[in-house]
Amino acid sequence: MSNGRLGVLVSGAGGKMGREVCRAVIADPELDLVAAVDVAPGLSGVDVGALVGSGAAGVQVSNDLSEALRVTAPDVMVDFTHPDAVLANIKIALHSGTDCVVGTTGIDQDYDEIEKTARDTGRRVFIAANFTIGAVLMMQLSKMAARFMPSAEVIEFHHDQKADSPSGTAVATARVLAEAGASSVEVGVEKYEGARGGLVDGVRVHGVRLPGYVAHQEVIFGSPGQTLTIRHDSIDRQAYMPGVVMAVKKVSELAPLTVGLDRIMELEGDRV
């Protein structure tokens, strides 16, 4: 705790999501932004307040995660960086005694290693492919629909700077659909490689990358004579912040590794 509030370090603070997280932490009376880390050139030493346009925050961006963790001893690290960097960041934070909330996707293959490190250090890691409450509800509704309309495909749309494709949300959705018994119809000949999208557990996933988008997804179901589309649109990155803040406040109560915002939403629902 920092001054009775949870101390938070934001890793990837200079990115679009990282800046929003910094704003959300600064604005929340129960949280205290104690450190911000970003390795991008030109950011080291910049005041976070200037970075996010909220006046002087009194926290300068560092390019050394280990040092920032040592000096500030945060309760929680929030990481929105890059799939190539996030595993190392998580390990450094856990060994420093800091719980982790991770929004960087594309690290499914590392879950076993992350869980082992969390158990060994006695810390907690929470990972979500999507922190928007609407996206969680979209997946839950899609799971329900798959029982009655088992032919389905997923189309996701993101901005052209997103590092991974398909998105973590799309992959998670496809797996939820597959678990509910859905699959994609395989017909015809794919004249051009990739025209039918990628195959995730038998469900076709299509990724679109264009300027102007933020994060959007459609799950399309088809049966004779009808189709059903369940769509979620994030039109501003502020949509992610309630979920991020919720995870920061709850991560210490979770298992060594917890994946999916729905797990926290279920806990909150049980307490109502």
C-alpha positions in Angstrom: 0.0 0.0 0.0 1.1 3.6 -0.7 -0.5 6.2 1.6 -3.3 3.7 2.2 -3.8 3.2 -1.5 -2.7 0.5 -3.9 0.6 1.4 -5.5 0.5 0.8 -9.3 3.3 0.7 -11.9 2.3 1.0 -15.5 4.5 -0.9 -18.0 4.2 0.4 -21.5 3.1 3.8 -20.2 3.8 5.6 -23.4 1.5 3.4 -25.6 -2.1 4.3 -26.3 -3.4 1.8 -23.8 -0.7 2.6 -21.3 -1.5 6.3 -21.3 -5.2 5.5 -20.7 -4.2 3.3 -17.8 -2.1 6.0 -16.3 -5.1 8.4 -16.5 -7.4 5.9 -14.9 -5.0 5.2 -12.0 -4.4 8.9 -11.4 -8.2 9.5 -11.3 -9.0 6.7 -8.9 -8.9 7.7 -5.2 -8.0 4.1 -4.2 -5.0 3.9 -6.4 -1.6 5.6 -6.5 0.5 5.8 -9.7 4.0 5.2 -8.2 5.9 4.4 -11.4 5.7 4.4 -15.2 8.0 2.4 -17.5 8.5 2.5 -21.3 11.5 1.6 -23.4 10.5 3.8 -26.4 13.2 6.4 -27.3 12.7 9.9 -25.9 10.3 9.0 -23.1 12.8 8.4 -20.2 12.5 11.3 -17.7 9.2 12.6 -19.1 6.7 13.5 -16.4 3.6 11.2 -16.7 1.3 14.3 -16.3 2.8 15.8 -19.5 2.5 12.4 -21.2 -1.2 12.0 -20.6 -2.2 15.7 -20.6 -3.4 15.8 -17.0 -0.9 18.2 -15.5 2.1 17.3 -13.3 1.8 13.8 -11.9 5.1 13.8 -10.1 6.1 10.5 -11.7 8.8 10.4 -14.4 8.9 7.6 -17.1 11.7 5.1 -16.6 13.2 2.8 -19.2 14.4 0.3 -16.5 11.6 -1.9 -15.1 13.8 -3.7 -12.6 15.0 -0.4 -11.1 11.5 1.1 -11.1 10.2 -1.9 -9.2 13.1 -1.8 -6.7 12.7 1.9 -6.0 8.9 2.2 -5.8 7.9 -1.3 -4.6 4.4 -1.2 -6.2 1.6 -3.5 -5.2 0.6 -4.2 -8.8 2.2 -3.9 -12.2 -0.2 -3.3 -15.2 1.4 -4.4 -18.5 0.3 -3.3 -21.9 3.5 -3.8 -23.9 4.4 -6.3 -26.6 4.2 -10.2 -26.7 8.0 -10.3 -27.1 8.5 -8.4 -23.9 5.7 -9.3 -21.5 6.9 -12.7 -20.2 10.2 -11.2 -19.1 8.3 -8.3 -17.5 6.0 -10.6 -15.6 8.9 -12.6 -14.2 10.8 -9.5 -13.1 7.7 -8.1 -11.4 6.8 -11.4 -9.6 10.4 -11.9 -8.3 10.2 -8.3 -7.1 7.1 -9.2 -5.0 4.6 -7.4 -7.3 1.3 -8.8 -8.5 0.5 -8.4 -12.3 -2.4 -7.4 -14.4 -1.7 -8.1 -18.0 -3.5 -6.9 -21.1 -0.8 -7.9 -23.6 -2.1 -10.8 -25.7 -0.4 -13.5 -27.7 1.2 -15.3 -24.7 -1.1 -18.3 -24.3 1.9 -20.6 -24.8 3.5 -19.1 -21.7 0.7 -19.7 -19.2 2.2 -22.7 -17.6 5.5 -21.0 -17.0 3.7 -17.9 -15.7 1.6 -19.9 -13.3 4.7 -21.8 -12.0 6.6 -18.5 -11.4 3.6 -17.0 -9.6 3.3 -20.0 -7.3 7.0 -20.0 -6.6 7.0 -16.3 -5.7 3.7 -16.4 -3.8 2.3 -13.7 -6.1 -0.7 -13.4 -8.5 -1.1 -12.8 -12.2 -4.3 -11.8 -13.9 -4.5 -11.9 -17.7 -7.3 -10.7 -19.9 -7.6 -10.7 -23.7 -10.1 -7.9 -23.4 -10.9 -5.7 -20.4 -14.3 -4.4 -21.7 -17.3 -5.6 -19.9 -19.3 -5.6 -23.1 -16.8 -8.0 -24.7 -17.2 -10.5 -21.9 -21.0 -10.3 -22.3 -20.6 -10.9 -26.0 -18.7 -14.1 -25.4 -21.2 -15.3 -22.8 -24.1 -14.6 -25.2 -22.2 -16.3 -28.0 -21.8 -19.4 -25.9 -25.5 -19.5 -25.3 -26.3 -19.0 -29.0 -23.8 -21.8 -30.1 -26.0 -24.4 -28.4 -28.8 -23.7 -30.8 -26.9 -22.4 -33.9 -23.6 -24.3 -34.0 -22.3 -23.0 -37.3 -20.3 -19.9 -36.5 -17.4 -17.6 -37.5 -15.7 -14.7 -35.9 -14.6 -11.4 -37.5 -12.5 -9.0 -35.6 -11.5 -5.4 -36.6 -8.6 -3.5 -35.1 -6.4 -0.5 -35.7 -3.4 -1.0 -38.0 -0.9 -0.7 -35.1 -2.0 -3.8 -33.3 0.9 -6.2 -33.0 -0.9 -9.6 -33.1 -3.5 -11.2 -35.3 -6.0 -12.6 -34.7 -6.7 -10.7 -31.5 -6.6 -12.4 -28.1 -10.4 -11.7 -27.8 -11.1 -13.4 -31.1 -9.1 -16.5 -30.1 -10.8 -16.7 -26.7 -14.2 -16.3 -28.4 -13.5 -19.1 -30.9 -12.5 -21.4 -28.0 -15.6 -20.6 -26.1 -17.7 -21.4 -29.2 -15.8 -24.6 -29.7 -16.4 -25.7 -26.1 -20.1 -25.0 -26.6 -20.1 -27.3 -29.7 -19.8 -24.8 -32.5 -17.6 -25.0 -35.6 -17.3 -23.5 -39.0 -18.7 -25.0 -42.2 -15.8 -26.2 -44.5 -17.0 -25.9 -48.1 -15.5 -24.9 -51.5 -11.9 -24.3 -52.4 -9.8 -21.5 -50.9 -8.4 -19.9 -54.1 -6.1 -17.5 -52.2 -4.3 -18.5 -49.0 -6.0 -17.0 -46.0 -9.3 -16.1 -47.7 -11.2 -18.2 -45.2 -9.3 -16.8 -42.2 -7.5 -18.8 -39.5 -8.8 -21.9 -37.8 -9.0 -21.9 -34.0 -10.3 -25.2 -32.6 -12.5 -25.7 -35.6 -13.9 -22.1 -35.7 -12.9 -19.7 -38.5 -11.5 -16.3 -37.3 -10.9 -13.4 -39.7 -8.8 -10.4 -38.7 -9.1 -6.9 -40.2 -6.4 -4.2 -39.7 -7.2 -0.7 -40.8 -6.7 2.9 -39.6 -9.7 4.3 -37.9 -10.7 1.2 -36.0 -10.2 0.8 -32.2 -11.4 -2.8 -31.4 -14.5 -4.4 -32.7 -15.8 -8.0 -33.1 -18.7 -9.9 -34.7 -19.7 -13.4 -34.0 -21.9 -14.6 -36.8 -24.2 -17.7 -36.6 -26.0 -19.3 -39.4 -28.7 -21.9 -39.8 -31.2 -22.6 -42.6 -33.1 -19.5 -43.4 -31.5 -17.2 -40.8 -28.4 -15.6 -39.4 -27.6 -14.1 -36.0 -24.9 -11.5 -35.4 -23.6 -10.6 -32.0 -21.3 -7.5 -32.2 -19.3 -5.5 -29.7 -17.6 -2.2 -30.5 -15.0 -0.4 -28.4 -15.1 3.1 -29.8 -12.7 4.6 -27.3 -9.9 3.1 -25.1 -11.7 4.4 -22.0 -14.0 1.4 -22.4 -11.2 -0.8 -21.1 -10.5 1.2 -17.9 -13.3 0.0 -15.6 -12.1 -3.6 -16.2 -8.5 -2.7 -15.7 -9.2 -0.9 -12.4 -11.4 -3.7 -11.2 -8.6 -6.2 -11.9 -5.9 -4.1 -10.2 -8.1 -4.0 -7.0 -9.0 -7.7 -7.1 -5.8 -9.4 -8.3 -4.5 -10.1 -4.8 -7.6 -12.2 -4.0 -7.2 -14.4 -7.1 -5.4 -17.7 -7.8 -1.7 -17.6 -8.9 -2.9 -17.4 -12.5 -6.3 -16.2 -13.5 -7.3 -15.7 -17.2 -10.4 -13.7 -18.3 -12.3 -10.7 -16.9 -15.4 -13.0 -16.6 -13.7 -14.6 -13.6 -13.6 -11.3 -11.7 -17.1 -10.4 -12.9 -18.4 -13.8 -11.5 -16.8 -13.0 -8.2 -18.4 -9.6 -8.1 -21.7 -11.1 -9.0 -21.5 -13.6 -6.2 -21.0 -10.8 -3.7 -24.1 -8.8 -4.8 
